[in-house]
Amino acid sequence: MLSLLKTDGCFLKDNYDGHFTGSAWILSADKEKILMTHHKKLGMWLQLGGHADGENDLLKVALREAKEESGIQYFNILSDEIFDLDIHEIPKQMNQPSHKHYDIRFLLETDPASNKITISDESYDVAWIPIDEVIELNPENSIQRMVEKTLAIKNL
């Protein structure tokens, strides 16, 4: 991953050797729910996030994508440190080859009661999912890992 940082275009989505993406793992203020999107292209429930589009500050990317995908404009950044890192393969789609995403994930929080969700064109749905139901919607290791980290934080 460190060698990827030295390559031109590591923050651009058309770099099919792999590129960085930024994501937001968003907790409700009471830490009982996670804001997730039912992603259209991938057909699965995921954390909000996306391509850097040339931006090398991946926390900014995570915030931008969270706002665009949910319509919520205010998030509390719980830490500017990386919450999770996941390297995963994106399958071949129409005119792009399969490639790797180096997804840097940050921990955010907002209050569901004071924020109305707007669903973007990239999603079938965006919803607050009770933390004990997240793995039922997406049992992938990276999601399970973030749920476990969240439960550890919640129990502190």
TARA-V189288 format. One line per field, one symbol per residue. psi: psi as a letter, one per 40 degrees, with the letter a starting at -180 (. if undefined). Layout:
BEGIN
psi: ???
END
This chain:
BEGIN
psi: dddddeiheeeheegeeiiiihihhhiidefeihhihghddefihiiiiaidfehegeddddddddddddehehihhdieihdihhhihhihicehiiiihghhhihiiihddehhhhhieeidihihhhdeeddddheidddddddddddddde.
END
